[in-house]
Amino acid sequence: MHMPTLKQLKYFCAVVESKHFGRAAKSCYVSQSTLSSGVAELEEKLEVTLLERDNKGIRLTAIGREIHQRSMDILNSTGDLVSIASAAKEPFSTELRLGVIPTIAPFILPTMLSHIRNKHPSFKIYVKEYLSRHLIDNLHSGDLDLLLLALPFPADHVTTQHLFYDEFVLTCLPNYKLLKQKKLKVSDIKSEELLLLEDGHCIRDHALDACKMKADGLYSPYQATSLNTIIQMVANDMGVTILPKMAVDAKILRGTELSTKQFDEPHVWRSIGLMWRNKSPRQAEFRAMGQLILESL
């Protein structure tokens, strides 16, 4: 039996992750025909059928599930081998593939990347912005080295490092009744039309948790896919929202007449931190990266 190549394993895992040959090819930066040929060659070399294809989509066979897990292990081990070599060099002298969630990336990345570039000009950082679940899948597949996201978030075989707390603030029109209160409590907004991001954005869950609210008891007539959309909805008197203070500090409300008010209670915040694979040999460099981020803030 001929041995499969790492490229073939990568193409196969990409198809399993995206459940679509076109999207898989795009994520691997190759044509769909190249990717399809690679997966077909893998099946030919292993002399088994890994994927069932029909008009309903793509499904893993029983042996395909086993091969997929082993392929992931091989790709991760290969990535760790490269990381071991990188870790033996001077810290911040090679490159880093960083994943960042959308409710963090635009607000701190410009300052953070500028600070790191000034201190370590030869250090290359490639950034991918996506939702937490997708970033963690990419971390486990070896496509990303490090994540900057809001914690906690469920994930296996990872190490996390808390960096700082990002406070939530009430955001509403300047004549809103809650702004007139001397002390604002999270219980004051439970009867309001609270506008939040749609399911899948971890900031939604962290905001509800910080405000001691449950999704099934929330009256939220509209949901949005971005903070900018929510801000426009609030500006049009469709409700109130709670925004991360880092977004407010980054002037996300510029051009609106919206006002903000801090909660007069502790722990109305989300934790911002780093996440990496437990077995990564670059852990010392990642912790040092955390310190660079704090310096930049």
N, C-alpha and C positions, 0 to 999 in steps of 0.2 A: 504494500500500500504506500502510495506517495504521501509525503507529509504536506499538510496544508500550510499556506503562507499566512503571515500576520495580516496582510492586506485582505485576504479572503475572509478571515475571521472577523475583521473589522467591518467589512461590508455586510456580512451575515448579521452581526449584532446590531448594526444600524437599521437593517430592515425590521428586526424584531422590535427595536425600540420605537420606530416611527410607524410600524404596521403599514408601510407604503413604500414601494420601490422609488418613486419619484422623490419623495421627501428624504429618503435615506441617501439617495445619490447626491442631493443638494447638500446634506450635512457632511458628506465625505468629499465634496468638491470634485465630483467626477460625473460623467454622463450616466444616464440611466442604463444604457446598454453596457457600459463598462462594469457598473455595479452588478447588473443581472448576470453578466458572464462570470464575474468573480464568484457569486453565490452558486451558480450552476457548476463551476469547476470544483468548488468545495464539496458539493454533493457527489460529484463524480469521483473525486479522490477518496472520499470516505465511503463511497458505495452505499449511501443511505439517502432517503428523502427527508430533508429537514423542514421544508415548508410545504403546506398544501395551499394551492392557489386556485381560486375560482372567482366567479363574479360577485361573491359576497365579501371577498377580501382575502387576507393572508392569515393562516393559522399554523402554529408550530405543531409538528408531529410529536409523539412521545419521545423518540430519540432526539428530536430537534430541541426539546426543552433541556435535555441533559447536555447536549453539545453546546447549547447557548450558555449555560452556566459555566461549563469548563472553558469555553472561549473567553468569557468575561474574566475568569481567573487568570488565564494566560495573558490577556491584554493588560490587565492591571499589574501583573508581575513584571511584564516587559516595561511598562511605564515606570514602575518602581526601580527597575534596573537603571533606567536612564536618570531617574531622580537621584539615585545613590551616587552616580558619577557627578551630577550637578552639585549635590550637597558637599562633595569633596572639594569643590572649588570655593573660591571666595564668595561669601553670601552676596546676593543681589548682583551677581556678575553674569547671569545667564538670562533666562526668561521665565515668565509665570503666566499661566492661563487662569484668569480670575473670573468667577461668576458673581454677579451682583443682581439683586432684585430691583424692579423698577421703582419702588418707593424709597430707594436709597440712592441709586446710581446718579440721577441728575443733580442731586443736592450736595453730595460731598466728593464725587469723583474728580471734578475739575481741580479743586484745591488739593486733594489728596495726590493725584497723579503728578501735578506740578511740583509738589513738595518732594516726592520720591525721585522724580527726574532730576531735580536740582542736586539731591544728595547722592544719587547713584545713576549717573547719565548713561551707563552702559547696560542698565537693567531694563529689559523689555517686558512690558505687561500687555497681554492681550485680554480684552474684556468681552464677556458675553453677558447680556442683560436678559433675564427671563424670570419666570415665576419659580418659587422655591423648589417645588416638587421636581420640575424639569431640571433645575440646576443640580439637585442631589443625584438624579439619575445620571447626569453627565459626569459628576464627581466619581460615582461608583464605576462608570464605564472607562474612566481614565482620561476623558476628554477635557476635564478641568482639574486643576491642582488645588485650588483654594476657593472658598465661597465667602462672600461678605453679605450677611443676611440678618433678619430679625429672628431672635431666639426666644423661646425654644421652638424647634420644629422637629417632628419625628423622623429619625433616620438611624439606621443600624451601622455599626462598625465605623463610627466617626468620633473625632475629638472636636470639642468646641472651646472657644476662648471668648469670654465676655469682654467687650471693649468699653461701652458706655451706655447710658440710658438716654432714650429719646422721648421727651415728654409729649403727651397728647394735649392739645388745646382746643377748646370750643371755637368754632368759626361760624359766624352768622352775619346777617345784615346789622348795620350800626344801631338800628332802633329796636332790636330784639329785646324782649323783656328780661331774658336771662343775664344780659350785660349789666342790668341795673342792680342786680343782687350784690350785696357786699361780699358774700362768700358763695362760691359756686361748688356744688356737690355733684357727684356723678349721678345721684338719684334724681337730680333736677331734670335730666335730659331723657329719662326713661319714658316719659309720655310725649316726647317731641317726635316730629317726623325726622328721624335720623338717617341721613344719606351716607352710605358706605359703599366701598368697592364690592363687586360681585364675588360670589364664592370662588375660591381658588387663590385669592390674594391673601397671604398670611396676615397682612395688616388689618384685615377685617376681623379675623379671630383674635388678634392681639388687642385691638381696640375694644372689642366686646369683653374680653377677659379683664382688661384694665378698668373698665367701667362696671364690672360685675354684672354683666348682662348676658342673656342667652339668645341665640339667634331665633329660636321659636317664639320668644316673647317680644321680639323686636317689631315695631311698626316702621317698615321701611318701604314706601311705595315705589321707589326707584332704586336701581343699582347701576353703577357705572364701571367702566373698565380702566379708568385713569383718574388720578387726583385732579387733573385739570378739568375734566368733565364734571366732576363733583362740584368744583368751585363755581363753575358757570351755573350749575343747577341751584346752588345756594344763593348766588348773586341774583337769580331770577325768582327768589322767594319761594322755592319749592321745598324748603326744609333747612335743617342745620346739619353740620358735620363736625367731626373731630379730626384734626390734621396733626401729623407729626411736626414737632417744632422745627426740626431740621429743614422741612419744606418751607415753613413760614420764614425762617431765617434766611433761606435762599431766595426770598422775594417771590414766592409762587403766587402771592395775592396781588402782585403789582398789576395795576390797571383796573382793579376792582375797588369797590367801596367797603369791602367786608372787614369786620373787626374780629379780634380774637380775645379770649379770656382764659386765664389759667384756672385749673381746678384747685380748690383749697383743701386738697387731700393728698396724702402720700401715695406713691406707687402707681400713679396714672401715667404709665409710660410703657415703652417696649424696650427690650434689651437688644442692642446691636452688637454683633460679634462675628467671629470667623469660624469656619468649619473645614476640616480636612479629613482624609482617610486615616484610620488608626495606624496603618502600617507605613504611612509615608515617611521616607527617610529625611524629609525636609522640614520636620516639625520645628526645629530650632529657628530656621529661617522664617517660618510662618509666624511664630511668636514674635520675632523681631519685626516682621511686617506689621503686626498689630501695634507695636510701639510707634512705628512710622506713621500709621494712620492717626493715632492719638496726637502725635506731634503736629500733624497737618491741621488738626481741628483747633 
